[in-house]
Amino acid sequence: SAVLIEDVPFKEKDFTNGPQNIYKPYEQVSYNCFIAPGLYLLRGGFSFCQVPLNKRKGIRVS
């Protein structure tokens, strides 16, 4: 995607050695885009599990 061009860490040699070297940084950025939601889901799941535990202890959850 052309929108990601500012987020992709290109080097000068990536443009001279062929298109495969241009695809590698794009792939890394796309992996990061999939890892971030996974971390959000883990954190949300942990928070969701903490609500019943805090209610049992009498801690007010607002």
URWOWO-V622286 format. One record per residue. N is the residue number from 1. RES is the residue in one small letter. SS is DSSP state (hx for helix, st for strand, lp for the rest). PHI is phi as a letter, one per 30 degrees, with the letter a starting at -180 (NA if undefined). D_LAST is the distance of its C-alpha to the last C-alpha in Angstrom with 2 decimals. Layout:
BEGIN
{{N/RES/SS/PHI/D_LAST} {N/RES/SS/PHI/D_LAST}}
END
This chain:
BEGIN
{{1/s/lp/NA/40.81} {2/a/hx/d/42.05} {3/v/hx/d/38.55} {4/l/hx/d/37.97} {5/i/hx/e/41.15} {6/e/hx/d/39.37} {7/d/lp/c/37.13} {8/v/lp/c/40.04} {9/p/lp/d/41.80} {10/f/lp/d/45.40} {11/k/lp/c/48.38} {12/e/hx/d/51.82} {13/k/hx/d/53.44} {14/d/hx/d/51.10} {15/f/hx/d/52.93} {16/t/lp/c/56.40} {17/n/lp/c/56.19} {18/g/lp/j/55.32} {19/p/hx/d/52.46} {20/q/hx/d/51.15} {21/n/hx/d/50.05} {22/i/hx/d/48.08} {23/y/hx/d/46.22} {24/k/hx/d/45.02} {25/p/hx/d/42.60} {26/y/hx/d/41.25} {27/e/hx/d/40.66} {28/q/hx/d/38.75} {29/v/hx/d/36.44} {30/s/hx/d/35.92} {31/y/hx/d/35.04} {32/n/hx/d/32.39} {33/c/hx/d/30.96} {34/f/hx/d/30.64} {35/i/hx/d/29.31} {36/a/hx/e/26.33} {37/p/hx/d/24.75} {38/g/hx/d/25.44} {39/l/hx/d/23.51} {40/y/hx/d/20.53} {41/l/hx/d/20.77} {42/l/hx/d/21.01} {43/r/hx/d/17.99} {44/g/hx/d/15.94} {45/g/hx/d/17.49} {46/f/hx/d/16.72} {47/s/hx/d/12.97} {48/f/hx/d/13.20} {49/c/hx/d/15.17} {50/q/hx/d/12.90} {51/v/hx/d/10.08} {52/p/hx/d/12.73} {53/l/hx/d/14.08} {54/n/hx/d/11.10} {55/k/hx/d/10.76} {56/r/hx/d/14.50} {57/k/hx/d/14.45} {58/g/lp/i/12.26} {59/i/lp/d/9.64} {60/r/lp/d/6.33} {61/v/lp/c/3.78} {62/s/lp/c/0.00}}
END
